[in-house]
């Protein structure tokens, strides 16, 4: 009754009252939250300083202070990293011919002349490093289903196939062969395994599923150099005349053998498979140190003592060679068991030297040498590939690859550049040479391996079932249903 006799409030008055009520609620909530935070901080401080002990706290579940991520990965998280790299490389590696005097683009390749050059990007389209990158792009396309990666390779393979006849015509018209683009010289007239092997292997991989007119001509030209023109020791092992006469470089396993075995797959000719296996066995006999499970970087014919420096990336090239050969060597080839045994022996040596951060060192067995990205990425790919192919046990080896990928993920910056990669490296007789090799984001050696590693890690987590169990990365062959931090495979929870 009393309320009914009160005067009615205006709309403005109602709004003012509502604002007062709301502000009072906000102030009250803020005060309560502040009290709650202060109480929580005080409680945490008391627990931190006085209460946490073995009797009342599961200390084994405390979060370690890892320097790098130690976590489960999703395929989307890996894809985001790969995409970052892809976008950077797509932008930085144009497939364009220009007139070096006018800087104008040449689209009619019939007009290519002595002044024509490939437009310079950040990286060279015809280098061995880019052969690895092409292979990495192809693996990324298969692992993720993203056709942009395959298109990247196709665009550049098609480009090189179309322009090569016109540059070859220029070379043939000049007895010295010195008047045309040096990058195209590698394609048309290779004079080292670096010029031919890696890009030949990638070309065969692409051409086997996407036939490009003219690409087979380049493949045959590369293979002719590898098989018939490269310098060899008397027993046929690929060799160099630098830095000393009759030197074996471990790098040359990758710069030749994967292309040879791919040629076997392309042509079906047994001689290529036999040559690939023979080269592996001869390199390994001279350069593999069984006691360490590692290859030395260099070997010199006639020397009693060899410079046994176990350089990371060279061991990566060797392991990548073994991996690629096992990928395509027929199951019934008489040398396959020996290659597989060599692969497993090398993996055993490599995995025993992984650092606590997930990386491997520049000199693998010297922990005071720096942590290096490209070798780490190659090892991650080769180990993950071996697991996915059934050559290695998933329980023992998947956490090694997983930890390696955790490390690699920290070296891809926001621009998509790969950090921590050693620049090109020759062969030396002293440790200082290897210890002080520069690292650089423009060292092209890191990009292909990162693409390979991310692709195969995607395959690994798609095929198996990684979980954290008792704070450790574990891989399972079947899904684990428990959501507890500690569980057993028979369903028991702790």
C-alpha positions in Angstrom: 0.0 0.0 0.0 2.8 2.4 0.9 4.6 1.7 -2.3 1.5 2.3 -4.4 1.3 5.8 -3.0 4.9 6.7 -4.0 5.4 9.0 -7.0 6.5 7.2 -10.2 10.2 7.5 -11.2 11.2 9.1 -14.5 13.2 7.1 -17.1 16.4 9.1 -16.4 16.0 8.5 -12.6 15.7 4.7 -13.2 18.9 4.7 -15.3 20.8 6.6 -12.6 19.6 4.1 -9.9 20.6 1.1 -12.2 24.1 2.6 -12.7 24.6 3.0 -8.9 23.5 -0.6 -8.3 25.8 -1.9 -11.0 28.8 0.2 -9.9 28.2 -1.1 -6.3 28.2 -4.7 -7.6 31.4 -4.1 -9.6 33.1 -2.5 -6.5 31.9 -5.4 -4.3 33.1 -8.0 -6.9 36.5 -6.2 -7.2 37.0 -6.2 -3.5 36.1 -9.9 -3.2 38.4 -10.8 -6.0 41.2 -8.7 -4.5 40.7 -10.5 -1.1 40.7 -13.8 -2.9 43.9 -13.1 -4.8 45.6 -11.8 -1.7 44.5 -14.9 0.2 45.6 -17.2 -2.6 49.0 -15.5 -2.8 49.5 -15.8 0.9 48.4 -19.4 0.9 50.8 -20.2 -2.0 53.6 -18.4 -0.2 52.9 -20.4 2.9 52.8 -23.7 0.9 55.9 -22.8 -1.0 57.9 -21.8 2.0 56.6 -24.2 4.6 54.2 -26.9 3.6 55.2 -28.6 0.3 57.0 -31.8 1.1 57.2 -35.4 0.3 54.3 -36.2 2.7 51.6 -34.0 1.3 52.6 -33.2 -2.4 53.2 -35.4 -5.4 56.6 -33.9 -6.1 57.1 -36.0 -9.3 54.3 -34.0 -10.9 55.9 -30.6 -10.4 56.5 -28.8 -13.7 60.2 -29.0 -14.8 61.8 -25.8 -16.0 62.6 -27.0 -19.6 64.5 -24.7 -21.8 62.6 -25.8 -24.9 59.0 -27.0 -25.2 58.4 -30.5 -23.8 54.8 -31.2 -25.0 52.5 -33.1 -27.1 52.1 -31.8 -30.7 49.1 -31.7 -33.0 49.3 -31.9 -36.7 47.9 -28.4 -36.9 50.7 -27.0 -34.7 53.3 -28.7 -36.9 51.5 -27.5 -40.1 51.6 -23.9 -38.8 55.4 -24.1 -38.5 55.7 -25.6 -42.0 53.5 -23.0 -43.5 55.6 -20.3 -42.0 58.6 -21.7 -43.8 56.7 -22.2 -47.0 55.4 -18.7 -47.2 58.9 -17.3 -46.6 60.5 -19.5 -49.3 57.7 -18.9 -51.8 58.3 -15.2 -51.5 62.1 -15.4 -51.6 62.7 -17.8 -54.5 61.3 -16.3 -57.7 61.3 -18.4 -60.9 62.0 -15.6 -63.3 64.5 -14.8 -66.1 65.6 -11.2 -66.4 67.8 -9.1 -68.7 70.9 -8.3 -66.6 71.3 -4.9 -68.3 67.8 -3.6 -68.1 66.4 -5.7 -65.2 63.3 -6.4 -67.3 61.6 -9.8 -67.0 61.9 -12.1 -70.0 58.7 -14.1 -70.6 59.5 -15.2 -74.1 62.3 -17.6 -73.5 63.3 -17.6 -77.2 64.8 -14.1 -76.4 67.3 -15.5 -73.9 70.8 -14.2 -74.7 74.2 -13.7 -73.2 72.8 -11.0 -70.9 70.0 -13.2 -69.5 70.2 -14.3 -65.9 68.0 -16.0 -63.3 66.5 -13.3 -61.1 68.3 -13.4 -57.8 66.3 -14.4 -54.8 67.5 -15.2 -51.3 68.3 -18.8 -52.3 69.4 -20.5 -55.5 67.0 -22.7 -57.3 69.6 -25.0 -58.7 71.8 -25.7 -55.7 72.1 -29.1 -53.9 70.5 -27.4 -50.8 67.5 -26.6 -52.9 67.4 -30.2 -54.1 66.8 -31.2 -50.5 64.2 -28.4 -50.2 62.3 -29.7 -53.2 62.3 -33.2 -51.6 61.1 -31.6 -48.3 58.3 -29.8 -50.1 57.1 -33.0 -51.8 57.0 -34.8 -48.4 55.1 -31.9 -46.9 52.5 -32.1 -49.6 52.0 -35.8 -48.9 51.9 -35.5 -45.2 49.6 -32.5 -44.9 47.5 -32.8 -48.1 48.4 -29.2 -48.9 49.1 -29.1 -52.7 50.8 -25.7 -52.5 54.0 -27.5 -51.5 53.9 -29.7 -54.5 53.0 -26.8 -56.7 56.1 -25.0 -55.4 58.3 -27.8 -56.8 56.3 -28.1 -60.0 56.5 -24.4 -60.8 60.3 -24.4 -60.5 60.9 -27.8 -62.2 58.8 -26.6 -65.1 60.6 -23.3 -65.2 64.1 -24.9 -65.3 63.0 -27.5 -67.9 61.6 -24.7 -70.2 64.6 -22.4 -70.0 67.4 -25.0 -70.1 67.4 -25.6 -73.9 67.9 -21.9 -74.6 70.8 -21.6 -72.1 72.3 -24.8 -73.5 72.2 -23.3 -76.9 74.2 -20.3 -75.6 76.8 -22.6 -74.0 77.2 -24.7 -77.1 77.9 -21.5 -79.1 80.7 -20.5 -76.7 83.8 -22.9 -76.6 84.6 -21.7 -73.0 81.0 -21.9 -71.7 81.5 -18.8 -69.7 79.0 -16.4 -71.0 75.8 -17.6 -69.4 74.2 -17.7 -65.9 76.4 -19.7 -63.5 73.3 -21.2 -61.9 72.2 -22.6 -65.2 75.8 -23.9 -65.7 75.1 -26.3 -62.8 72.1 -27.6 -64.7 73.5 -27.9 -68.2 77.1 -28.7 -67.5 77.5 -30.0 -63.9 81.1 -30.5 -62.8 80.7 -31.7 -59.2 78.3 -34.1 -57.3 77.0 -31.0 -55.5 75.7 -29.7 -58.9 73.9 -32.9 -59.8 72.9 -35.4 -57.1 70.4 -33.8 -54.7 68.5 -31.9 -57.4 68.5 -35.0 -59.7 66.9 -37.1 -56.9 64.2 -34.5 -56.3 63.6 -34.2 -60.0 63.0 -38.0 -60.3 60.7 -38.0 -57.3 58.6 -35.2 -58.8 58.6 -36.5 -62.4 57.5 -40.0 -61.3 54.1 -38.6 -60.4 53.9 -35.4 -62.5 55.5 -35.8 -65.9 57.0 -32.5 -67.1 58.1 -32.3 -70.7 61.9 -31.7 -70.8 62.6 -32.7 -67.1 63.7 -36.1 -68.1 66.4 -34.5 -70.3 67.8 -32.8 -67.2 67.6 -36.0 -65.2 69.5 -37.9 -67.8 72.1 -35.2 -68.0 72.6 -35.2 -64.2 72.8 -39.0 -64.1 75.3 -39.1 -66.9 77.6 -36.8 -64.9 77.2 -38.9 -61.7 77.8 -42.3 -63.3 80.3 -41.4 -66.0 82.2 -38.2 -65.2 82.6 -37.8 -61.5 86.1 -38.6 -60.2 86.5 -41.9 -58.4 89.1 -44.0 -56.6 90.5 -47.1 -58.4 87.7 -49.3 -56.9 85.0 -46.9 -58.1 84.3 -45.0 -54.9 83.3 -41.3 -55.5 86.2 -39.1 -54.4 87.6 -35.5 -54.7 91.0 -34.0 -55.3 90.6 -31.5 -52.5 91.7 -30.6 -49.9 94.1 -33.5 -50.6 94.3 -36.0 -53.5 91.9 -38.9 -53.3 89.8 -37.6 -50.5 86.4 -39.1 -49.6 83.9 -36.6 -48.3 81.0 -38.1 -46.3 78.7 -35.4 -47.8 79.2 -37.1 -51.2 77.1 -40.1 -50.1 74.0 -37.8 -50.3 75.2 -35.9 -53.3 75.2 -39.1 -55.4 73.6 -42.2 -54.0 69.9 -41.2 -53.5 69.8 -40.0 -57.2 71.3 -43.3 -58.3 68.8 -45.4 -56.4 66.0 -43.2 -57.6 67.2 -43.8 -61.2 66.9 -47.5 -60.5 63.2 -47.0 -59.5 62.6 -44.8 -62.5 64.2 -47.1 -65.1 63.9 -50.5 -63.4 67.5 -51.2 -64.2 69.4 -53.3 -61.7 72.7 -51.6 -62.3 71.6 -48.5 -60.4 70.5 -50.4 -57.4 73.8 -52.3 -57.3 75.8 -49.1 -57.7 74.0 -47.4 -54.8 74.5 -50.4 -52.5 78.2 -50.7 -53.5 78.9 -47.0 -52.8 77.3 -47.3 -49.4 79.3 -50.3 -48.4 82.6 -48.8 -49.7 82.1 -45.4 -47.9 81.0 -47.2 -44.7 84.0 -49.6 -44.7 86.4 -46.7 -44.8 84.5 -44.0 -42.8 82.2 -45.6 -40.3 83.7 -45.8 -36.8 81.9 -48.8 -35.3 82.9 -48.1 -31.7 81.0 -44.8 -31.8 78.3 -45.6 -34.4 79.4 -42.5 -36.3 81.0 -41.6 -39.6 84.1 -39.5 -39.8 83.8 -36.4 -42.1 86.8 -37.1 -44.3 89.1 -40.0 -45.4 92.3 -39.7 -47.4 93.7 -42.5 -49.4 97.1 -43.7 -48.3 97.0 -42.0 -44.9 97.5 -44.1 -41.8 95.6 -41.6 -39.6 92.5 -39.9 -40.8 90.9 -36.6 -39.4 88.1 -38.3 -37.5 85.8 -35.4 -36.8 82.2 -36.4 -36.5 80.6 -33.4 -38.1 76.8 -33.3 -37.4 75.4 -32.4 -40.9 77.8 -34.8 -42.7 76.5 -37.6 -40.5 73.0 -36.3 -41.4 73.7 -36.6 -45.1 74.9 -40.2 -44.5 71.9 -41.2 -42.5 69.6 -39.5 -45.0 71.3 -41.5 -47.8 70.7 -44.7 -46.0 67.0 -43.7 -45.4 66.4 -42.8 -49.0 68.0 -45.9 -50.3 65.9 -48.1 -48.0 62.8 -46.2 -49.2 63.1 -47.5 -52.7 65.6 -50.4 -52.8 63.6 -53.6 -53.6 63.0 -55.9 -50.7 64.6 -58.8 -52.5 67.8 -56.9 -53.4 70.8 -59.0 -52.0 72.3 -55.9 -50.4 69.3 -54.6 -48.6 70.0 -56.3 -45.3 73.5 -54.8 -45.2 72.1 -51.3 -45.8 69.4 -51.8 -43.1 72.0 -53.0 -40.6 74.2 -50.0 -41.4 71.2 -47.7 -40.9 70.4 -49.2 -37.5 74.0 -49.0 -36.4 74.2 -45.4 -37.3 70.8 -44.5 -35.6 72.1 -46.2 -32.5 75.2 -44.0 -32.5 73.3 -40.9 -33.3 70.5 -41.3 -30.6 73.1 -41.8 -27.9 74.4 -38.3 -28.4 71.2 -36.2 -28.4 71.5 -33.3 -26.0 69.1 -32.5 -23.1 67.6 -29.7 -25.3 66.8 -32.1 -28.1 69.4 -30.8 -30.5 72.6 -32.5 -31.6 76.0 -30.8 -31.5 78.0 -29.4 -34.4 80.6 -32.1 -33.6 78.4 -34.9 -32.4 80.6 -36.3 -29.7 81.9 -32.9 -28.4 79.4 -31.4 -26.0 81.2 -28.0 -25.9 80.5 -27.5 -29.6 77.4 -25.6 -30.4 73.9 -27.0 -30.9 73.1 -27.1 -34.7 69.7 -27.1 -36.4 70.1 -28.7 -39.8 71.7 -31.9 -38.5 69.0 -32.1 -35.8 66.3 -31.8 -38.4 67.9 -34.5 -40.7 68.1 -36.9 -37.7 64.5 -36.2 -36.7 63.3 -37.0 -40.2 65.4 -40.2 -40.6 64.5 -41.6 -37.2 60.8 -40.8 -37.6 60.8 -42.2 -41.1 62.4 -45.4 -39.8 59.7 -45.8 -37.2 56.9 -45.2 -39.7 58.5 -47.7 -42.1 58.9 -50.3 -39.4 62.7 -50.3 -39.4 62.9 -48.9 -35.8 60.9 -49.6 -32.7 58.4 -46.9 -31.9 58.6 -47.1 -28.1 62.4 -46.6 -28.0 62.9 -44.2 -30.8 59.8 -42.0 -31.2 60.6 -39.9 -28.1 64.0 -39.1 -29.6 62.4 -37.7 -32.7 59.7 -36.0 -30.7 62.3 -34.2 -28.5 64.2 -33.2 -31.6 61.1 -31.7 -33.1 60.5 -29.8 -29.9 64.0 -28.3 -30.3 63.6 -27.5 -34.0 60.3 -25.6 -33.3 62.2 -23.0 -31.4 64.4 -22.2 -34.4 61.7 -21.1 -36.8 61.3 -17.4 -36.4 58.2 -15.4 -37.1 59.4 -14.7 -40.6 59.7 -18.4 -41.4 63.5 -18.3 -41.3 65.5 -21.3 -39.9 67.9 -20.2 -37.3 71.0 -22.0 -35.9 72.2 -23.6 -39.2 75.9 -24.0 -39.9 77.0 -22.5 -43.2 78.6 -24.6 -45.9 81.6 -26.4 -44.6 84.6 -28.0 -46.1 86.8 -30.7 -44.6 89.5 -30.0 -42.0 92.2 -31.6 -39.8 91.5 -29.6 -36.7 88.6 -29.0 -34.3 88.7 -25.2 -34.4 87.5 -25.2 -38.0 84.3 -27.0 -37.0 83.8 -25.2 -33.7 83.8 -21.8 -35.2 81.9 -22.3 -38.4 79.3 -19.4 -38.6 75.6 -19.9 -38.4 73.2 -17.9 -40.5 69.5 -17.8 -41.4 70.5 -17.6 -45.0 72.4 -20.9 -44.9 70.1 -22.8 -47.3 71.0 -26.2 -45.7 68.4 -25.8 -42.9 65.2 -25.4 -44.9 64.8 -28.8 -46.6 65.6 -30.7 -43.5 63.0 -28.8 -41.4 60.4 -29.5 -44.0 61.3 -33.2 -44.0 61.3 -33.3 -40.2 57.9 -31.6 -39.8 56.4 -33.8 -42.5 57.5 -37.1 -41.0 56.6 -36.0 -37.5 53.1 -35.3 -38.9 53.1 -38.9 -40.2 54.3 -40.2 -36.9 51.6 -38.6 -34.7 49.0 -39.7 -37.3 50.1 -43.3 -37.2 50.8 -43.7 -33.5 49.4 -42.4 -30.2 51.7 -40.1 -28.2 50.7 -39.3 -24.6 52.3 -37.8 -21.5 52.5 -40.5 -18.9 54.1 -39.7 -15.5 55.4 -36.4 -17.1 57.3 -38.2 -19.9 56.6 -38.5 -23.6 55.5 -42.0 -24.5 54.3 -43.4 -27.8 51.7 -46.2 -28.0 50.5 -48.3 -30.8 46.8 -48.1 -29.6 44.9 -45.2 -28.1 45.1 -44.8 -24.3 41.8 -43.8 -22.8 42.9 -42.6 -19.4 43.0 -38.9 -18.6 45.1 -39.3 -15.5 48.7 -38.0 -15.4 49.9 -41.5 -14.6 48.4 -44.7 -16.0 49.3 -48.2 -17.0 48.4 -49.8 -20.4 46.1 -52.3 -18.7 43.8 -49.4 -17.7 45.0 -49.0 -14.1 45.2 -45.4 -13.0 47.3 -43.8 -10.2 
